[in-house]
Amino acid sequence: MSRWSKITLFIFSFCLFSITWVHGANATTTSSRLAGNDRYLTAIAVSQSGWPDGAATVVFTTGENYPDALSAAPLAGKYNAPLLLVGSSGLSPETLSELKRLNAKKAYLVGGTGVIPKSVESQLSLAGISMVRLAGNDRYDTALAVARVVGTSQGIFVTSGQEFADALSVAPIASGKGMPILLAPEQDLTSNEKTFLAKSKLKRTIIVGGEAEVPMSIQNQLPAPERIDGADAYERNVALLKYFGDSINLATTYVATGEDFPDALSAAALAQKDKNALVLVKGNQIPSTTKTYLAQKVIGQIQVFGGEGVIPYTTESSLIGLPALILKVTNLTVTVQEKQTFSLPKTVTIQTGQGDWQEVPVDWDLASVSTQKAGTYTYSGTVSGYSGKVVLTLIVEALPSKADTLTAEVIQGSSYSLPNTVKVTMSDNSIKEFPVTWTTSPTVSILSKVGTYTFQGTVDGTSLKVSFNLKVSEDAAITFKDSNLVWAIKYALGKQSSAQPIYRSDVLSITSLDAKGNGIRDLTGMEAFTNLTTLNLGNNYLKGANLAPLQKLTNLKSLNLSYNSLEQVTSLKSLTSLNSLDISYNYILDLAPLRSLTRLETLYLKGNSSLDYSATRLYYNQLTKKDFFLE
């Protein structure tokens, strides 16, 4: 990748993920059971588990026959409501007690008075709970009444109205997606269903069942139909889980019998809360398709619904031995820009003991992270079924905040090209180099006329503006007062035997000057070296006052003033481009003038015996991640 591409990638908002594989830390699947002495008490147990802090709304359906009950789960999902069961004699004392615990204010009754007696309305009224009854002349009309409340903007599911297993499989998925369940008659849609569909303008219809359950004569009347099929209800249950695999949470998987409807219906209302999977078993048998599916999945906990008479403990024991173990889990390294929106990933990649790779949910130890400040941050999380920790390393990269103002000086009539890059101060005070695009460039006419000219540019990939001040000077001899300095400069120019004076054009051609150990006492004339980037004046006879000519050398990156007689460094405070400064073995008492030198990466201070150590330490603390040499 080109340098340009790298910088462009840095500037634009993006996340970079890298992965570390961590072995071991397997854990086995655990199980728990929600059950009561009958289906009504099991529904109450589910309500207590899923809504420990209460619920404003409750959905009631019959516990005695399935037809009207099948469409109730999406309604419970819409209002985040538990689903409780009603018998022919009305609400039991236990159910009334649960309503009080929930502190419910409203109830939906799914089904007519033939399945939910009128007495229930009186019981609810006495409890101070308002109610809405959703019912029709038959199971199909009741499902339509529920569908009107749930809404059809996300589409609908269609299952057979002659059996309950497919509707049970669909219920938690339909609830989670806000899609109602319509029931299909044996041969043709009812007239009310046809009218409903004609008015709904559906964008999606998902049929669950084969042609024996929902015939083609019905499918042909449905808008945008998709069909999920299988040899029996258990194969279709697994097919549904696979079809919606990306939106199903397997960390906790619910298991209910497919041989009766009440327990699975209560489970469906709870499953929608966290988009948990609902797996159906055949009483004490686990269908082979279900076994194969579970063996390929990582599941931390299996939640069984119903008592041992419904699903025996031997079946529960077999279930927890089926899911795959985690062999490897990913640790993530994510790179984002400062202040960039970032959400913790909802899943991580794992490898099972069978060798396949899966995306599984991860629960982080915090809800969100901040990217307001550049730095490296570490967060941990857990994966159900894995006893170790998953680690996320978040690298928040600093943003460009300020571009340098550049300067240079040339002699009248010279040629000059503006630089291709500029140094930029990042939000964490680090320095990076970026390409720059200039709006104009020096022309022959500009370079032939004495003056100072300013050129504007934009740092590539950012909104930062940059200025370049180019001084065009007339060539002239420079006055120096120290012959030793003159000799050092002529030596650098290769003109040490020349009797000619040193001209401005000479010094502007020098970017590096080594004048170490030349006995220099006076720097007059050095102010003309405006293009100088490296200067060594070590082992001379300079005092603090002699440094004044250096104040204009703002392009200096490296300066050596060691082994002189400096008692102060006030004149250096304007040299803000300095990366390296050596002022060791002098008589310096105060470092305060150097606080403006924020780009210093190396500072040599050895041999300044009178320097206040505590003040020096304070200065050192400003040089984060820099080199500091005191002793």
N, C-alpha and C positions, 0 to 999 in steps of 0.2 A: 504494500500500500504506500502511496506517495505521502510525502510530508503534508501536502495540502489536504489530502483525504483524511489523514489522522486528525488534523486540527478541525476540519469541518465536522467530523464525527463528534469531536469533543464539544463543539459549540452547540449543536442542535440537541434538543431534548431527547434523551434516550436512556435506556437502562442496559447495562452489561451484566450478564449472569455468568459466573463460572461455578463449576461443580466439583466438590471433593467427595469421594465415596468413602463412607465409614462402615467398617465391617462389624458384625457381631451384634450383641445386645438384643437377641431375639426374645420375644415374650409369647406366651401361649394365649389363645383366645379364652376369655372368661364368659360366664353366662349368668343371667339373673332371670327371675320370673315374676310377672305381674298376674295375679290370679285371685279370685274369690271363690266362695263356695258354690256360686252359680254365675251365669252370664251377667246378671244385673250387678252383682258385687264385683265381678271382674271389671266391668265398665267403670265402677266407682274407684277401684284401685288404680286404673289407668288415669282417671281424672286427677286423683290425688298426686300421682307421680308427675304428670305432665303440667299441671297447673297448681303448684304448691302455694302460690300467692293469690289464687283466686282467678276468676274470669267474669267479665261483664256479661257475656252471652253464653247460653247453653243451647245445644241442639238435642232434641229428643226424637227417638224413633222407636218403633216396636221391637221388642226382643223375641217375638213369637213367630214371625214369618218374615221372609226376606224381601218380597217385591217392593214395598214402599221404602224399605230401609236402604236399598242399594244406592240411591242418589244422594244420601244425606251427607256423606263425608266431604265433598267439595264445599258444601254450605258451612260445615264446621271449620274447614280450612279458611274460608273467606273471613270469618269473624274470630279466628283463633280461639275456637270454642271447643270444650270437651263434648263428647258425644255420649249421652246417657240413654239407657234403655228403659222402656215402659212396658209393664205387663198389662193384661186385660183388666186387672183390678185397680189400675192407676199407679201412682207413685208410691213406692215403698217408704217406710220410715227412714231407712238408710239413705235412699235417694234424696229425700227431703232434707236430711241432715247434711248431705254433701252440697246441696244447693245453698244452704245457710253458710257452710264453710267457704264456698266459692264467692259468696256475696254477689250472686248473679242478679242482674237487673232486667234482663230480657231473655226470652226463650223462643225458639222456633220449634214447632211441632210438625214433623214430616210424616204426613199420613192423615187420613180421615178419621172420623170418630169410630169407624169399625175396627181400627187397629190401635188408636190412641183415644181412649174414651173421654167423653165430655167432662168426666169428673176431674181429669187432670187440669183442665182450665180453671176449675174452682180451687184446686189445691195451689196452683201457681198464683192465683189472684190473692188468696189468703196469705201467701208468702210475700206479697208485694212485688211480684214479678210480672211484667207485661209480656204478652205473647203474640205470636203470629203463627197461624196454622197454614201450612202449604200442603194442599191436597187436591186430588182430582177424582174423576169417576173410576179410574183404574191406576195401576202402577205407571203406565206410560204418561198419563196426565199429571200424576204427582211428580214424576221426574221433570216434566216440562215446567211445572210451577217452581221447582227448585232452580232449574236452569235460568229462569227469568231473573231470579234474585242473584245468582252467582254471576251471570253475565257471560256473553259469548265472544268477547273481543279477542280472546286468545285461541278460540276454537272450541271444539267439543270432542268428547269421547263417545263412542257408540258401542254398547255391548248387548249381549242377548238378555232379553227380559224373562227368559224361561229358566235360567240358572244363575247362581250368584257368584261362582268362583272368579270369573273374568272381571266382574265389577269390583270384587274385593282386591284383585291385583292392581286394577286401575286406580282405585280410590285415593291412595296417598299421593300418587303422581298427579292425578287430576287436581287434588287439593292444592298441591304445591305450585301448580302452574295456573291456577285460577280458571280451570276448564270444567264445565259441568258434564255429567254422565247422562246420556239419553239411552233409553232402553228400546231395543228393537223387537218387534213382534216376530212371529215365526215366518210370515210370508210377505207382509207389506207394512209400510209405515201407516200409522193412524192418520186420519184427516187432520187432526190437531197438530200432529208432528209435522206434516207436510206444510201446513200454514206457518208454523213456527220457523221452519227452515227457510221458507221463501222470504220471510221478513228479516231474518237474522244476518244475511249477507256474510256468511262464514268464509274465512280465509283458510281454515284448516279443519279437517275432520279425520279422526283416528279411530279406525275400527279395530276392536280387539276380539278375535275369534275367527274361525274358519267359515267357509260358506255354509256349513251345517248350523252354525250359530247365528251368523248374519248373512243371509243369502245375497247373491249378486243383484237380485231385483231391488234390494234395498240400497246396496252400495251405489248402484247407478243413479240413485236419486240424491246422493250426498255430494256436496261441493268439495272439490279437492281432496278426495278420499285417499287415506293411507291405511294399509291393513297390516296388523301384527298377528301372525298365525302360529299354530303349533298343533301337535297331534292331540293334546289334551290340555286341560286348564293349567297343569303344572309346567308343561313346556311353554305355554303362552306366558305364564308368570315370569319364567326366566327370560323369554324373548323380550318382554317388556323392560325388564331390568337392564338388559343389554342395549336395547334401543335408546333408552334414556340414561345410559350409563354416566354420561358427563355431568348430569344434574342430580345424581343420586349419591347420598352419603352412606358408604358401607362401613364406616368406622364402628357404628352401632347398627346392627342389622336386626330387624324385628322378624319374629317367626310366629305364625299362627296356623291353625288348621284350615285347610281348604274344603273340609267336609261339612262345615257348618259356618254360618255367617257372623254371629254376634261378636266373638272375640276379635276376628280379623277387622270387623268394622270399627271397633273401639281403637284397635291398633292403628288403623289408617288415619284416624283423627289425630293421633299423637305423632305418627310418622311424618306428617306434613310439616311439623314445627321446625325440624332440622333436616328435612328432605331425606330421611332415613329410608332404606330399602325395606320392603315387606316381602318376605319369602313365605310361600305356602308349602306346608307338608301334608302328607296324606295320613293324618292321625299318627300312628306309631311307625309309619314308613316315610323314608326320605326318598323321593323319586330320583332315579339315576341322573336325569338331566340336572336336577337341583344339586346333587352331590358333585357333579362335574363343575358346575358353576361356582359353588362355594370353595371347591378345592383350588380354584384359580385366583381367589380373591383374598386380600388381607383384611381381616375383620378383628377388631379389638374386643368387641363384646357382642354376644347374642342375647337378645331380650325375647324371652318366650312369653306368649300370652295364653292364659288359660291354665287350668289345673292339670294334675297328672292324668285324670280321666280323659282329657282332651289330647295332650301331648305328654306321653310318659317320660319319666326322668331318663330312661335308657335312650330314648330318642334325643333328648337334650344333650346327654353325654356324647352321643355319636356326632351331633351337630358341631360341638366345640372342637372336635378332633379333625374336622374337615378343612377349615381355612388354611391358606398358605402362610408360612412363616416368612418374616423379613430377613433376608440375607444381608442386604446392603441398603443404606439410606444416604441421601444426599445432604451434604452441607453446602450452603449457597453463599457465593460472594456476588454482591450486586453493586454496580457502580452507577450513581446518578449525579446529576448536577445539583448544586446548592439551590434550595427553594423549589426544586422540581417536585411535582406531585408524585408521591410514591405510596403504593399500597402493599402491605405484606402479602406475599403469595399465599393463595388458599390451599395449594397442594405442593407436595414434593415428590420427586421420583424415587422409587424404591425398586429393588430387585428381590423377587421372592426366592424361596428355596428351590423352586422349580426352574429358576433361571430366566423367567420372563420379567419384563419391566412394567411398572404400573405407576400411575399418578394416584396418590392417596392424600386425604385431607390432613392438614397440620394445624395444631392449636398453638399459637404463639403465646408467650408469657405476657404479652401486652397487646393492646388493641390496635395501636398505630405507632408510627415513628415520625420523628421530626427531621426535616432536611434543611432547617433554617441556618445551620452552621456547618461549615466544611469540617471534615474529620472522618475517622473510622470508628464505627460503632458495631457492637456485637449483641445479637439477640438470640434467645433460645426458644425452642418449641418442642412439642411432643407429638408423636404419631401413635395412634391407637394400635396396640399390638406390638409395640417396640419399646423396650425398657430404657433405652438411652435417650439422649437429647439431640435434636436437630439444631444446628447452629447457622445463623444467617449473619454474615459479615457485610455491613452496609458501608460502602465507601462514598462519602459525599464530597464531590469535587468542587473546589472553589470556582466562583464566577469571575470573569474579567471585570475589573472595576475602574481602572484608570490607565491610559496609555501615556508613555513618556512624551514630553515635548523635546524634539530632537534639534540639535544645533550643529552647524559646521561653518567653516570659513574657507573661502577660496580666493585666489588672486584674480583680479579683473582680467577677462579674456580667456580664462581657463574653461575647461569643460567639466560638467558635474552631473552625476546621475543620483537620484534619490534612492535610499536603501529599500530593499525588498521586504524587510522585516522590521518589526518594532517590539520593544520589550513592554510588557503589560503587567501592571500590579494586579494580582488577584485579590479576591475578597479576604483571603487569609494572610495577606501581605507577602505571599510568595511571588516570584517573578517568572513569567513564561514569555516565550518569543512567538509572535504571530506574524503571518503575512499581512501586508498592508497594501491597499490600493489608493493611489494618489489621483486627485481630480485633475491636476496639472503638473507639469514638470519644468525644470529650468530650461529656458531657451537661450539661443545665442545672444539675442538682444538683451536679455536680463543679465547674463554673465559678462556682458561687456560694459555694464554700467555699475558704478560703485553704489552700494546701498545694502539694506537688509530686506530680504524678501521672505514672505511666509507662504508655505504651501500646505494645503489641507488634504487629509486622507481619511480613510475608514479602515479600521482593523477588520480584516476579513472574518466573516461569520459572526460579527457582533455589530452593535450600534455605536461602538466607541469611535470617537473622532480623535485624530492625531494631527499635531502641527509640526512643521519642520521650518526652522528659522535658518535661512542661508544668508550669511554675510559675505558680500562681495567687496573685497578690499583692494586698495591701490598698493602696489608693491613698493616697499621702502626699506631702508636699512633700519635695524633695530638697535637700540642703545642698551648695552650691557655694562654693568659697573664692576663685575667680578671677572678677571681674566681667566681664572680657573674654570668658571662656568663656560666661558667662550670656548676654551680649549675642548671641554667635554662635548659641547655641541658640534664643533667642527670635526671632532673625531667621529661622532655619530654620522655626520654628513660625508665623511671621507675626504675632508678638506682641511685636515689639521695643519698642513704646511702653507695654506693660503693666507695671504695678507689682506684679502678682501673682507669687507664687513659681512655680517650675517643678515640676510634679507628675510622679509616676512614670508616670501615664497619658499625659502629654505625650511623655516620652522614648521610651516603648515604641512610640509611633506613628511614630517616625523610624527609617528604615532607611538613610538616607544623610545625612551631615552634612559640610558644607564650612566649616571654621573656619580657613582659610588666612589668614596674615598679620594675625592679631588681637592679637598681643602676648601670647599665653597663656603662663603660667608654671606653673600648677597645674591638674591634671586631676581633682582631687577631685570626686566626683559622677558622673564618666563611667562608673563601674562599673555604673550603673543602665541603661545603653544596651545591654541584652543582645540586642536584636533588630537591632542595627546591622550592616550588611554593608559599607558604604563610609564611610571616614573620612579626611578630608584635614586634617592638622594641620601642613602645611608652613609654613615661614617664620614660626615663633614662637620662644619662648625656652625651650624644653623641654630638660631634662637627663635622663640615664638614669633617675635615681631618680623623676622625675615620671611615668614611664610605668606605674607599678604599678596604677593604676585600670583600665588596659586589659586586664589579665590575664583578666578575666571575660568579655571580648567575643569569645567563641569562635565566633560566627557571622560575624565579619569576613572578607571576601573580599579587600578592597583597603584598603591603609593607606599614607598618604603622611606621612612624617616628615622630609622634606628641609628643609635650611636651618634646622636647630635647633642645639642645643649638646650633642648626644648623645655621650657617651663610651663608653657600653655599652648593650646592648639585651636584657639578661637577662629583662625582663618580657615580651618578645614570644614566648618559647619555647612558651607555652601556646596561641598563636593558630594552631592547626594547620590551620585552614580557609583560611588566606591563599593567594590566587593571585598577588597582586601586592603588592610591598613596595618603597617608595622611601625609602631612608635616605641618599641622597646629600648631600654637603656638610655633614658632621658631623665628629666627632672620634673615630670608632669605631676601636677597636684590635683587637677580637676578634669573630669571627663564630660562634664555637662554639655560642652559645645558639640560633642559627637552624637547626641541623642537624635539629631536629624538624619543621621546616616543609617537609615532603616534597611538598606540593602547590604550592609556589611555581613559577609559570611565568615570572614576570618579576621581576628583582631589580635595582634601581638602586643603585650603590655609588660613583658618581663623587664626587670631591672629598674622600674620606676619605684624606688624604695620609699618615697614619701607619699605615694598615692594612698588615699583613704580606701582601705580594703572593703568596708561595708558599702561605700558608694560604688566601688567597682563591681561588687556583686550585684547591686541593683541594676547596673548597666548590663551586666552579663545576662540577667534574667530577661532582658528585652531581646536578646539574640537567640531566640528559640531555634533549636536544632542547628546552631552555628558553632564554629570553632572559636574557642576563647582560650588564649594562652597567657596566664598570669605569672606563672613561676617556671 
